[in-house]
Amino acid sequence: MKPTRLFLVRHGQVDGPKGVLYSQKDVPLSKEGLRQSELLTELFAGISLAAVYTSDLSRAKLPGELLKERKDVPLFIKKELREIDFGSWSGKSYSELLEMPAFRERLKAPSRFRPPGGETLGELLNRGLKVIEEAVQKFPGENVVFFIHGGLIRVLVLHALGSSLDNFFRLQIDYASINLIDFYPEGPVVRLVNAPAGLNFKMILEKSSL
């Protein structure tokens, strides 16, 4: 059976200082992020798509809107696809956070810690999976693009691999990177992780017979 193929794409670079937990703050894309969004739009314009899903934060929603204009496919904007809620840690830099004992404890066991006023990795995964399952049911055997966030992509890939969420920091998910998971009735197969949207990725897509 042909799988439902989901492309989980991290949004482009944001316009803000590096090393900050932006969380669910609506930070805009930088000039480079806009360029990356155009590149991603061009890439996916050449692929058969059934739908596009995005979070409701502008840095992820914008590339989805660009692709909808280009491909004229259904666009689903979901609050459930937002980045993890870091609560009172949102907007703080890593240098600030590393001074907090609680944050250092989270680095050791990320799945077992809730940021003050925020959510756990398990809660992030559960809300993301609800939308993933919706897409797989609505578009069986089709290709669907998700423009979402780094933290959410990490937990979705780990879940697909059957890996502990405590491995959260072992996955690198760069800006504008592409992650590909095929969903079969028997379970998911991870085909790509953190692939750049460049020529090499196009060659991989051709070999995947899209």
PATITOR-736835 format. One line per 8 residues: their letters; for each residue x negated, y negated, z of N, C-alpha, C, CB. Coordinates in steps of 0.05 Angstrom, whole numbers, m for minus. Glycine has a CB too. Layout:
N
A> X,Y,Z,X,Y,Z,X,Y,Z,X,Y,Z ~ ...
# end
This chain:
210
MKPTRLFL> m17,24,0,0,0,0,m18,m25,0,19,0,25 ~ m10,m45,m16,m25,m70,m17,m22,m84,10,m15,m87,m40 ~ m44,m93,22,m41,m107,48,m31,m135,45,m69,m107,62 ~ m21,m146,67,m16,m175,69,m42,m187,77,7,m182,89 ~ m52,m205,60,m79,m217,63,m76,m245,74,m94,m217,36 ~ m88,m249,98,m86,m275,111,m114,m288,112,m75,m272,140 ~ m116,m312,101,m140,m327,103,m138,m347,126,m145,m343,76 ~ m154,m343,146,m154,m360,170,m176,m381,167,m157,m344,197
VRHGQVDG> m169,m406,162,m188,m426,154,m190,m447,176,m181,m439,127 ~ m214,m452,185,m217,m474,205,m216,m501,190,m243,m471,221 ~ m204,m521,202,m203,m548,190,m231,m559,187,m186,m566,208 ~ m233,m580,172,m259,m593,167,m269,m609,191,m258,m611,143 ~ m292,m621,187,m306,m637,208,m288,m660,217,m333,m648,197 ~ m289,m666,243,m271,m687,254,m287,m713,258,m259,m678,280 ~ m272,m734,260,m284,m760,264,m285,m767,294,m267,m782,249 ~ m306,m757,306,m310,m762,335,m337,m752,343,m288,m747,351
PKGVLYSQ> m345,m757,368,m371,m749,378,m373,m718,379,m376,m760,406 ~ m397,m708,375,m402,m680,376,m402,m670,405,m428,m672,362 ~ m397,m644,408,m399,m632,435,m377,m640,454,m425,m640,447 ~ m353,m644,442,m329,m652,459,m307,m631,455,m319,m680,451 ~ m294,m624,477,m270,m607,475,m246,m623,467,m266,m592,502 ~ m240,m624,441,m218,m640,432,m191,m628,439,m219,m644,401 ~ m190,m601,442,m166,m587,450,m143,m595,432,m160,m594,480 ~ m121,m603,444,m97,m610,428,m94,m640,422,m72,m600,442
KDVPLSKE> m116,m655,427,m115,m683,419,m115,m685,389,m140,m698,431 ~ m100,m704,378,m98,m706,349,m120,m723,337,m70,m718,341 ~ m143,m710,334,m167,m724,324,m167,m722,294,m193,m711,336 ~ m172,m745,280,m171,m744,250,m196,m731,238,m167,m772,239 ~ m194,m725,213,m217,m715,199,m237,m737,192,m209,m700,173 ~ m262,m731,191,m283,m750,182,m283,m751,152,m311,m742,194 ~ m300,m768,140,m303,m768,111,m312,m741,101,m323,m790,103 ~ m331,m729,116,m340,m702,108,m317,m682,111,m364,m693,125
GLRQSELL> m301,m685,132,m278,m667,135,m258,m670,112,m264,m673,161 ~ m254,m694,103,m236,m698,80,m248,m685,55,m231,m728,75 ~ m274,m688,51,m287,m675,28,m284,m645,30,m317,m683,27 ~ m288,m634,54,m285,m605,57,m256,m596,52,m293,m597,86 ~ m237,m613,59,m209,m606,54,m203,m605,24,m190,m626,67 ~ m215,m623,9,m212,m624,m20,m225,m599,m32,m225,m649,m32 ~ m248,m591,m21,m262,m567,m31,m245,m542,m26,m289,m564,m18 ~ m234,m540,m2,m217,m517,4,m192,m517,m14,m209,m518,33
TELFAGIS> m180,m540,m18,m157,m541,m36,m164,m531,m64,m146,m570,m37 ~ m186,m540,m74,m195,m531,m100,m200,m501,m101,m221,m545,m109 ~ m211,m490,m80,m217,m461,m79,m191,m445,m79,m233,m455,m54 ~ m172,m452,m62,m148,m436,m59,m128,m442,m81,m135,m441,m32 ~ m132,m463,m96,m114,m469,m119,m117,m448,m140,m121,m497,m131 ~ m140,m434,m141,m144,m413,m161,m136,m386,m152,m172,m413,m168 ~ m122,m383,m129,m114,m357,m118,m83,m356,m117,m127,m353,m90 ~ m72,m333,m122,m43,m330,m119,m36,m331,m90,m34,m303,m132
LAAVYTSD> m18,m349,m83,m10,m353,m55,20,m352,m52,m21,m380,m44 ~ 29,m340,m29,58,m339,m23,66,m362,m5,65,m313,m11 ~ 47,m372,12,54,m392,32,29,m404,44,73,m381,53 ~ 33,m426,58,11,m439,73,23,m445,101,1,m466,59 ~ 7,m438,121,15,m445,149,m7,m463,161,17,m419,166 ~ 2,m482,177,m17,m500,191,m7,m506,219,m21,m526,175 ~ m25,m515,236,m16,m527,261,m5,m554,256,m40,m528,282 ~ 7,m566,276,19,m593,272,m1,m615,278,43,m596,289
LSRAKLPG> m26,m609,284,m46,m629,288,m58,m638,261,m69,m619,307 ~ m62,m663,257,m68,m674,230,m93,m662,218,m71,m704,232 ~ m113,m655,234,m138,m645,222,m134,m618,209,m159,m642,244 ~ m114,m603,217,m107,m578,204,m84,m581,184,m100,m557,225 ~ m66,m599,190,m42,m602,173,m49,m615,146,m22,m620,187 ~ m69,m633,145,m75,m647,121,m84,m629,98,m97,m667,126 ~ m103,m610,102,m110,m592,80,m86,m575,71,m133,m575,88 ~ m68,m568,90,m45,m553,82,m26,m569,64,m30,m544,107
ELLKERKD> m23,m594,70,m6,m612,54,m19,m616,26,m3,m639,68 ~ m45,m618,25,m59,m621,m1,m54,m596,m18,m89,m626,3 ~ m56,m573,m5,m53,m548,m20,m24,m544,m29,m62,m524,m3 ~ m5,m552,m13,23,m550,m21,28,m567,m45,42,m559,3 ~ 17,m592,m46,20,m609,m69,9,m596,m94,7,m636,m63 ~ m14,m583,m90,m28,m571,m113,m14,m546,m123,m57,m565,m105 ~ m5,m529,m105,6,m503,m112,36,m501,m111,m6,m482,m93 ~ 50,m520,m98,79,m520,m95,88,m493,m83,92,m524,m122
VPLFIKKE> 76,m487,m60,84,m463,m45,96,m472,m18,60,m444,m40 ~ 111,m455,m5,123,m462,21,101,m470,42,140,m440,32 ~ 106,m491,57,88,m499,78,102,m498,105,78,m529,73 ~ 90,m483,123,102,m480,150,83,m493,170,106,m449,157 ~ 93,m513,184,77,m528,204,86,m519,232,81,m559,201 ~ 68,m507,247,75,m493,272,59,m504,295,71,m464,269 ~ 73,m513,315,60,m522,340,45,m499,353,80,m534,360 ~ 55,m474,349,42,m451,361,14,m446,351,60,m427,357
LREIDFGS> 7,m459,329,m19,m454,317,m40,m476,325,m17,m455,286 ~ m33,m491,346,m52,m511,356,m76,m498,369,m38,m529,376 ~ m97,m514,373,m121,m505,388,m113,m499,416,m143,m526,387 ~ m130,m485,431,m125,m479,459,m121,m504,475,m148,m462,470 ~ m103,m503,494,m99,m526,512,m119,m524,535,m69,m526,523 ~ m138,m542,536,m158,m543,557,m149,m559,581,m184,m554,546 ~ m125,m568,582,m115,m583,605,m131,m607,611,m114,m564,629 ~ m139,m610,637,m154,m633,646,m182,m634,635,m155,m634,676
WSGKSYSE> m191,m613,622,m218,m613,610,m218,m625,582,m229,m584,608 ~ m194,m629,571,m192,m639,544,m205,m667,541,m162,m641,535 ~ m220,m671,520,m233,m696,515,m260,m700,529,m215,m718,523 ~ m268,m680,546,m293,m682,560,m316,m670,543,m292,m668,587 ~ m340,m680,547,m363,m669,532,m373,m644,547,m385,m690,530 ~ m388,m628,532,m400,m604,544,m420,m611,566,m414,m587,523 ~ m434,m633,563,m453,m641,584,m438,m647,610,m470,m665,575 ~ m415,m660,608,m399,m665,631,m388,m639,644,m375,m684,625
LLEMPAFR> m378,m621,626,m366,m597,636,m386,m578,648,m352,m583,613 ~ m410,m578,638,m431,m560,649,m438,m567,678,m455,m560,632 ~ m431,m590,687,m436,m598,714,m414,m587,733,m437,m628,716 ~ m393,m576,721,m371,m565,737,m374,m535,741,m344,m571,724 ~ m375,m525,766,m378,m497,771,m356,m480,758,m377,m492,801 ~ m332,m490,757,m310,m475,744,m314,m471,715,m283,m489,749 ~ m325,m490,701,m331,m488,673,m353,m467,668,m338,m515,660 ~ m373,m468,685,m395,m448,682,m385,m420,687,m418,m455,702
ERLKAPSR> m365,m417,705,m354,m391,710,m338,m381,686,m335,m392,735 ~ m325,m400,672,m310,m392,648,m328,m382,626,m293,m416,638 ~ m352,m393,624,m371,m384,604,m378,m355,608,m396,m402,604 ~ m378,m346,633,m385,m318,639,m363,m299,633,m393,m316,668 ~ m338,m307,637,m315,m289,633,m292,m306,622,m307,m275,660 ~ m293,m314,597,m273,m333,586,m245,m322,586,m281,m340,558 ~ m241,m296,584,m213,m286,583,m199,m287,610,m213,m258,572 ~ m214,m289,631,m202,m287,658,m200,m314,672,m218,m268,674
FRPPGGET> m202,m335,657,m202,m362,669,m183,m380,655,m231,m373,669 ~ m168,m395,671,m149,m415,661,m160,m443,667,m121,m412,673 ~ m165,m460,647,m173,m487,653,m152,m502,669,m179,m503,627 ~ m159,m520,687,m139,m534,703,m118,m547,685,m153,m555,720 ~ m93,m538,689,m71,m550,673,m70,m540,644,m73,m579,673 ~ m87,m520,637,m88,m510,610,m77,m482,607,m116,m512,599 ~ m87,m468,587,m77,m441,582,m101,m421,579,m60,m440,556 ~ m95,m396,582,m115,m375,580,m119,m367,551,m107,m351,597
LGELLNRG> m140,m352,545,m145,m342,518,m123,m322,510,m172,m329,516 ~ m113,m308,530,m91,m289,524,m66,m303,515,m85,m272,549 ~ m60,m326,528,m36,m341,521,m40,m354,493,m31,m363,541 ~ m64,m363,487,m70,m373,460,m66,m352,440,m99,m383,459 ~ m76,m327,445,m73,m305,426,m44,m299,422,m89,m281,436 ~ m29,m297,443,m1,m289,440,16,m308,423,12,m286,468 ~ 11,m334,427,27,m352,410,18,m352,381,25,m381,422 ~ m8,m348,377,m18,m345,350,m8,m320,336,m48,m346,349
LKVIEEAV> m7,m298,351,2,m273,339,31,m274,331,m2,m250,359 ~ 48,m289,345,76,m291,338,79,m302,309,91,m309,358 ~ 62,m322,302,64,m334,276,51,m315,255,50,m361,275 ~ 29,m302,262,17,m282,245,37,m260,237,m8,m270,258 ~ 50,m250,257,70,m228,253,93,m238,235,81,m218,279 ~ 101,m263,240,122,m275,223,113,m275,193,129,m303,232 ~ 89,m284,188,79,m286,161,77,m259,148,52,m300,161 ~ 67,m239,163,64,m212,152,91,m200,145,50,m194,172
QKFPGENV> 112,m206,161,139,m196,155,152,m211,132,156,m199,180 ~ 147,m237,130,160,m252,109,147,m248,82,159,m282,116 ~ 121,m243,82,106,m242,56,89,m216,54,88,m267,54 ~ 102,m193,56,87,m168,54,73,m165,27,106,m144,58 ~ 48,m157,29,32,m153,4,23,m178,m10,48,m136,m14 ~ 27,m201,2,20,m226,m10,m4,m239,4,44,m246,m10 ~ m13,m261,m8,m35,m277,3,m25,m302,17,m56,m284,m18 ~ m33,m307,41,m24,m329,57,m48,m343,69,m3,m321,79
VFFIHGGL> m48,m370,68,m70,m386,79,m61,m399,105,m80,m407,60 ~ m77,m397,126,m73,m411,151,m95,m432,155,m72,m391,175 ~ m88,m458,157,m107,m478,165,m103,m483,195,m103,m505,148 ~ m122,m474,211,m119,m475,240,m145,m483,254,m109,m447,251 ~ m149,m473,278,m171,m484,295,m190,m461,303,m159,m497,319 ~ m214,m470,311,m235,m451,317,m229,m431,339,m260,m465,323 ~ m219,m441,361,m212,m424,384,m191,m403,377,m203,m440,407 ~ m171,m412,362,m149,m393,355,m160,m372,335,m126,m408,342
IRVLVLHA> m177,m380,316,m188,m361,298,m205,m340,313,m206,m375,276 ~ m220,m349,332,m237,m330,348,m220,m309,361,m253,m345,369 ~ m199,m316,374,m184,m296,389,m169,m278,369,m164,m309,408 ~ m160,m288,346,m146,m272,326,m165,m251,314,m134,m289,305 ~ m190,m260,308,m209,m241,297,m217,m220,317,m235,m256,287 ~ m222,m228,342,m228,m209,363,m206,m188,367,m234,m223,389 ~ m181,m198,366,m158,m180,370,m157,m160,346,m132,m196,371 ~ m162,m170,322,m161,m152,299,m183,m131,300,m164,m168,273
LGSSLDNF> m206,m138,312,m228,m119,315,m224,m100,339,m254,m134,318 ~ m204,m105,355,m201,m89,380,m221,m96,400,m201,m60,373 ~ m232,m120,400,m253,m128,418,m242,m145,441,m275,m144,403 ~ m256,m145,463,m248,m160,487,m250,m190,481,m266,m153,511 ~ m231,m205,492,m232,m234,489,m256,m246,504,m206,m247,499 ~ m269,m230,521,m293,m240,535,m316,m243,515,m301,m220,557 ~ m313,m233,491,m333,m238,470,m328,m263,454,m333,m214,451 ~ m311,m280,465,m303,m305,452,m327,m322,442,m286,m322,471
FRLQIDYA> m347,m324,458,m370,m341,451,m390,m327,433,m384,m352,476 ~ m385,m302,426,m403,m288,408,m396,m291,379,m403,m258,415 ~ m374,m305,374,m365,m311,347,m371,m340,340,m335,m304,343 ~ m384,m345,318,m388,m372,308,m367,m378,286,m417,m377,298 ~ m351,m399,290,m331,m407,270,m337,m436,263,m302,m403,281 ~ m349,m441,240,m357,m468,232,m334,m483,220,m380,m466,212 ~ m337,m509,218,m317,m526,205,m314,m516,176,m326,m556,205 ~ m290,m515,166,m283,m508,139,m291,m480,131,m295,m528,119
SINLIDFY> m296,m463,151,m303,m435,145,m278,m418,141,m320,m423,168 ~ m282,m396,126,m259,m379,118,m263,m352,130,m257,m377,87 ~ m241,m342,142,m241,m315,154,m218,m300,141,m238,m317,185 ~ m222,m275,135,m203,m260,119,m196,m234,133,m214,m255,91 ~ m170,m230,138,m160,m205,150,m138,m194,133,m150,m211,179 ~ m141,m168,126,m120,m153,112,m103,m138,132,m132,m134,91 ~ m77,m142,130,m58,m128,148,m44,m106,134,m38,m149,160 ~ m51,m81,142,m38,m57,133,m18,m47,153,m59,m34,126
PEGPVVRL> 0,m29,146,19,m18,166,4,m4,189,38,2,153 ~ m20,7,182,m36,22,202,m52,3,221,m54,41,189 ~ m55,m22,212,m70,m41,228,m86,m60,211,m87,m26,248 ~ m98,m80,224,m114,m100,209,m142,m91,202,m115,m126,225 ~ m152,m102,180,m180,m97,172,m193,m125,168,m182,m80,146 ~ m214,m131,183,m228,m156,180,m248,m154,157,m243,m164,207 ~ m245,m171,137,m261,m170,113,m283,m191,112,m244,m172,88 ~ m277,m215,124,m297,m236,124,m295,m252,150,m292,m255,100
VNAPAGLN> m317,m262,159,m318,m279,183,m337,m302,178,m326,m263,209 ~ m327,m326,182,m343,m351,181,m357,m354,154,m365,m350,203 ~ m343,m349,132,m354,m352,105,m351,m381,96,m340,m333,85 ~ m372,m392,85,m371,m420,75,m354,m420,49,m399,m431,69 ~ m341,m443,45,m324,m446,21,m341,m454,m3,m301,m466,26 ~ m359,m437,m11,m377,m443,m33,m377,m422,m55,m405,m447,m23 ~ m397,m422,m71,m398,m403,m94,m400,m374,m85,m423,m410,m111 ~ m415,m369,m64,m417,m341,m54,m389,m330,m46,m436,m340,m31
FKMILEKS> m373,m348,m34,m347,m339,m26,m329,m332,m50,m333,m360,m8 ~ m332,m348,m71,m317,m343,m95,m324,m315,m107,m321,m365,m116 ~ m349,m309,m106,m358,m283,m116,m346,m260,m99,m389,m281,m116 ~ m344,m264,m73,m333,m244,m55,m303,m240,m62,m336,m252,m26 ~ m289,m262,m68,m261,m260,m75,m257,m244,m101,m248,m288,m77 ~ m275,m249,m120,m272,m234,m145,m276,m204,m140,m293,m245,m165 ~ m296,m197,m123,m300,m169,m117,m277,m157,m102,m326,m166,m102 ~ m262,m174,m88,m239,m164,m73,m214,m161,m90,m233,m182,m49
SL> m216,m167,m116,m195,m164,m135,m170,m180,m128,m187,m135,m137 ~ m174,m205,m121,m151,m223,m116,m140,m233,m142,m159,m246,m97
# end
